[in-house]
Amino acid sequence: MNARAQLALELVVGSLALGVLGDALLRTGPWGLNALTWTGLLLAAALILVTRHKLALEARAAWLGGGALVVAGGFAWRDAPALKLLDFASLCGLLALALWRARGVRLGVGGVIESCGRFAFAGVQAVIGYVPLFTGPPLWTAAVPAGWGGRVRTAAVGGLLALPALLIFGALFMSADAVFYNLVVRVVRFDLAEAASHVVRVAVCSWITAGWLIGLLMPERLPVPRLTPPQFLKFRPAEIGVALGLMNVLFLAFILVQLRYLFGGACLVQVTPDLTYAEYARRGFFELVAVVALALPVLLAADWLLGDAPRRGFRVQATTLVLMLGVVLGSAFERMMLYRAEYGWTQSRFYVAVFMAWLAVVLLWFVATVLTGRRERFASGALLAGLVAGAVLHAWNPDAWIARRNLVHARAGHEFDAAYVTRLSADAFPTLLEAWPTLDGKTRELLTARLRKWAVATPPDWRLWSWSVARAREVIRQHESKWGEHLLP
């Protein structure tokens, strides 16, 4: 058996084992320590194969794998669903980058289109799973030992010949002895729907795992995409300049007409008839954020379509548009702060505010890279800013912060939305229980009901363990011993 066939065989066995472990570990949620454990097993399997077969793997790919393990640790840190979703996206992104770095691709070089293409092709690699092992030069003729097919045929024929006798004698033994009957019934009895769900989970998990391992360890089976504008999308610089110029005129007209409203704030609400805080902030806020979020891809697309054409006019137009986008983004943030001052914080308001901060950083990075002729650095910097934002959010603990700020907001005389705050994740439970003496009876009832519902939905299971969940259980026990109240069933 040659080395390549041996690698392919071990890769199949490893991916099937990881599929079984994935079904055992990941079938229950919300993910916690189980996600970290499975990610560690995946990376350990890759490391074992690399070591056994003395494969040349880029050192930076190993560093990206370590980063994926750190990101997976976020599942075992915080309980907020939004953070877990961010962890999942970051984990998939880092594993995709590790796949490409193993192919020798410089990740810090390449525009947004190229980077999106890499992620798309990494997704395709995961989706096609085992398929590459059955295309191209045959691997399995060398992997199958001589005489293996004959042995399988012998075993199959012998099993079919013995089947009738096994059924007859087995039925007689079951009738003769109740203990043997119960043993056989326990062995053969199974839930078909549950068995099918296990099979599907194992198959999907092993299939995706095999696709990633093949892309990482047998990289020549996936070509590196080179994405350039097709012929029908090649425009002259003047044409793109006209398009950007019209956008600048529209943005400037909006800013001039709405100048009073963009930064009017509380004074504008007070002097404008039939204009409420909610209408002023909510109606304009999301539209303004959408404008900034959509305008940046337009600028990047315009830069990509220019190709190697002169960019002096583009840089002037793009700089002007970025400045106006900064004005629009500042107005959106001011409206958010106004709305927050009146109605307090929610998860959607908090995460959109964080998204605006990330957009501001990305706009500055766009100016520092794309507009200075270093467009290949933009995508990696934007991704790095997203990863840093995720790390900051985990350290910040958004749900606990939202609960704390809303409690302070209520003490200042504003309305306290107890129904919303008590629905936050376990990250917020310690903060709410610390404020127990200051809560009114209705809020205490809502919090108690929430804790009991959470305890039922989150049974003690090491796979679901996270630091926030463990901390919440500890604080609840301390609270019960201190106040003599039973919050959990």
Buried (B, 14 or more C-beta within 10 A) or exposed (E): EEEBBBBBBBBBEBBBBBBBBBBBBBBEBBBBBBBBBBBBBBBBBBEEBBEEBEBEBBEBBBEBBEBBBBBBBBBBBBBBEBBBEBBBEBBBBBBBBBBBBBBEBEBEBBBBBBBBBBBEBBBEBBEBBBBBBEEEEEBEEBBBEEEEEEEEEEEEEEEEEEEEEEEEEEEEEBEEEEEEBEEBEEEEEEEEEEEEEBEEBBBBBBBBBBBBBBBBBBBEBBEEEEBEBEEEEEBEBEEBBEBBBEBBEEBBEBBEEBEEBBBBBEEBBEEBEEBEBEEBBBEBBBEBBEBBBEBBEBBBBBBBBBEEBEBEBBBBBBEBBBEBBBBBBBBBBBBBBBBBBBBBBBBEBBBBBBBBBBBBBBBBBBBEBBBEEEBBBBBBBBBEBBBEBBBEBBEBBBBBBBBBBBBEBBEEEBEBBBEBBBBBBBBBBBBBBBBBEEBEEEBBEBBBEBBBEBBEEBEEEEBBBBBBBBBBBEBBEEBBEEEEEEBEE
